[in-house]
Amino acid sequence: MCLIVSLLYVAAFAPANVAAQDREASAPVGAHIAVLLPTKSGPFMRAADAVRRGIWEAQRVQNEPGLPIVLYATSDDPVDAVNAYQDAIGKQARFVIGPLTRSAVSALAAHGEVQAPTLALNVPENETALPEGMFVFGLQVEQEARQIAGLAHDQGYKRAMIVSTQNGLSRRLAQSFQQEWTDRGGEVVREEETMSDPAVLVKLREALAAANPEMIFLALDAQLGRLARSYLGQSVPIYGTSLLHAGTDPLARIDLNGVMFVDMPWLLLPDHPAVLSYAHPDAGLLPVDMQRFYALGIDAYRVALDLIRTNESMTDIDGVTGRIRLDRDRRLVREPVAAQFVQGATRVFESSEP
């Protein structure tokens, strides 16, 4: 059964020209764009495959003569990614897209010898300085938390309550929101940890009454966000990240009614011209989290082309993952669009459309 599903997944998700492009670098190949992805890794295989196919789809649509793309398949071992990078450089790679995992990006950044312009698809651990020639771009939701802080501040709110968990990602979201919020002059009047236990969730209502905030930030995923939402009432505006937007089930979305969040145009604006340009994989075979990686692949290729054209300066890109700009220290900032859950659907803020 698993094999049949996998074959259906590949068949529905493969651009027509993928076979011609998807060649491994077993011998010197001349000048090319190297793509380093952990397609040999069990935990990251599907995400890597989604990114790979997004890159191929972007190349098909762009249809520009230029450097061919060559895949360097790796495992999830960071050393393997560094070795693949050196192999690509030895085979005359002129630009590198990848690695994908945070540990591999950290290993490459620590290695220090970036010999061709490199677009890493994650950020290094501990926010270490990037070596010359290395750019970072990805789907980090910490940036979304900072954007939400800016959005709520611009809407006039000053007093925030943060709801988080002991989970590492939740903690990073809470910290990112709090840093941006306080930098803008806002005040965090309460931070409350929660979990799915009803007895703990009840305390959210008590904490809300005691803190009297003007807005609430949920540093939570969709499942826990829906539970927490029911204990927070309707009187205080609630915000979150794309983690809350985990699917298209109207009933699940109704549980989040009124909550504001940010997510990529690929999932929120299907009729936008930039999004319409690219083939959409069947949603039944490619869940929302993998759709995001597919969109990441599309924009990664577009960013790579722009960095090559502009000699690494890059112009802003109206991407399928959001508005993309090159920030200081060669970090690419991705600004998704703002939306709200409304009666089982999502409504994009008109002023936030790309």
Beta strands, then each sheet from edge to edge (+ up, - down):
strand 1: 32-37
strand 2: 69-73
strand 3: 93-97
strand 4: 118-120
strand 5: 134-136
strand 6: 159-164
strand 7: 187-193
strand 8: 215-218
strand 9: 238-240
strand 10: 260-263
strand 11: 317-318
strand 12: 323-326
strand 13: 332-335
strand 14: 337-342
strand 15: 345-348
sheet 1: 2+ 1+ 3+ 4+ 5+
sheet 2: 7+ 6+ 8+ 9+
sheet 3: 10+ 14- 15+
sheet 4: 11+ 12- 13+
end
